[in-house]
Amino acid sequence: MVAAGDADKGGVADKLGIAPGQAVQEIGWDEDVDDDVRAAIEERIGSDLLDDEADDVVDVVLLWWRDGDGDLVDDLINATGPLAENGVVWVLTPKTGRPGHVEPSEIAEAVPTAGLSQTSNITVAEDWSGTRLVRPSSAKVKR
């Protein structure tokens, strides 16, 4: 049974679109984060997650976000600073009924103000949901 669980954990990296060798930054870590999700991502990328102090250009930002964590718009703007042109921000929030749950409308309202577009929502773990954010395609148009 452990093998099936391990296969599922690797599936988290697939769901998040994380590829080997990508630089992944983690913001908002606390004792309540899902360590299995973190381990699956680190295994996929072949290195540790970068912390919120890292200056590297990153392909993916994992933003663990809970109700009461502050201003989501500010944190999203800060998260996009080191983000590569085609990078992705995943806002990971506790599911409905879990401590720190964030209403989807709160994320939806913050996203355009931060200059991002919401593309999808997924289940990341038993207690966590993920919202995928990208820069709007109109900002990527080349002349």
N, C-alpha and C positions, 0 to 999 in steps of 0.2 A: 504494500500500500504506500510505502514511503516513496517509491519510484514515481507513482502517479502524482503525488504531491509535488515532488521535485520538478516534474515535467510542467505542472501548472505554474510553478514559480518562474520558470524560464519563459512561460507564456506572457508573463507581465511585461518583460522587456519587449517582446513582440508587439503586444497591445500598445505599448508606448512608442513603438517605432524606433527603438534604440538599437543602433548597429555597433558591431565591434569597433573599438578604436575611437568612438565619439567622446568628446569632452562633455561631461554632465555635471552641472552645478546644483547643489542642494541648498535651499534656503528654508528657514523655519523649522529646522530639526528640533525635536523635543522628545521626551521619554515616551510619548504616545505614538510615534511614527511606526510604521510596519517594517520591522527589520528584515523580513523575508523579501519584501519589495526591494529594499536597498541592496541586499545581498545578490538578488537576481540581476539587478542592473550592473553592479560592480563586476559580477562574473561575465556578463555580456560585453562590457567595455574593456575588461582586462585591466582595470585600475580602480583606485578609490574615487569616490565622488568628491568633487571640489567643494569646499565650504563657501560660505557667503562672503568671505574676505578675498577669494581668489581674483586675480586680475586677468586670467586667461580669457581668450575668446572661447565661448562655449556653443555647442550644438543644441543642447537641451538644458532647460532649467526646470528643476522640480521644486515647486513652491508649496510646502506643507502649510496650509492655511486653515485657521479655526476662527470661529466667532470670538471676537474680543482680542484678536491679534493686532489690531491697529487699523491703519488705513490701507485697504487693498489696492487702491489706485497708486499710492506711493510705492508700495512694494512691487507692483507690476512694472512701473516705470523703472525702478531700480533693477529689476530682473532683466529688463531688455537691454540695459547698458552693455553688458558683456556678450550679448547674444549675437551669433553669426547671422548674416543676412537672411538665410533660409532657416534659421533656428526656430525652435518650438519651446513654448512655456507650458508646462503642465501644472495646473493648480489642483493640488490634492487636498480634498476636504473630507471631514468625517461624514459618513452617511446619515440619512435621516434617523433620528432617535438616538444617535450617539452624542456624547458630550462634545461641544464645540461645533455642532452642525451649522453649516452656512447655507442660507436659502439660495437656490440657484439664481433668483432675481438679483441678489447682491452682486454676484459675479457678473451677470449680464449687464448690469448698470455700470460696473467699474471698467469693463473691457474696452469699450470705445473711447472712454476718457483717457485711458492709458495708451491709446493708439494701436490697439490690437483687434483681432477678429476671433470670435469663438467658432471652432469648427466641429467639435464633437465632445461627447461625454461618455465615459466608460466606467465600469467597475474595476478598480485596481486591486483591491483586497477585501477581505471580509468587512472591515470597518471603514474603508476609504473609497471615495469616488474620484475620478479625474476629469478635468475639463481642459481640452487642448486649445491653446491660443497661438496664433501666428500673426505676423505683420500683414496688414491687408495687401492683397495682390496688386492693387493700384499703386502702392508705394514701391513695388518691385519692377514696374514697367520700365524697360530700357528704351532709350531713344535711338 
